[in-house]
């Protein structure tokens, strides 16, 4: 769920940045959202890995 929100925000910022590329705060925000999305993806992958390893022990 959090990754879906981050994806929507990233897309909105991308569209906005295309219309106003001179606003550096947009790029700063978009970069922060992209970093947050990458961190969330890593978190989900680690959680899936941990869940998979926990299931193997049964």
Secondary structure, 3 states (H helix, E strand, C coil): CHHHHHHHHHHHHHHHHHHCCCCHHHHHHHHHHHHHHHHHHHHHHHHHHHHHHHHHCC
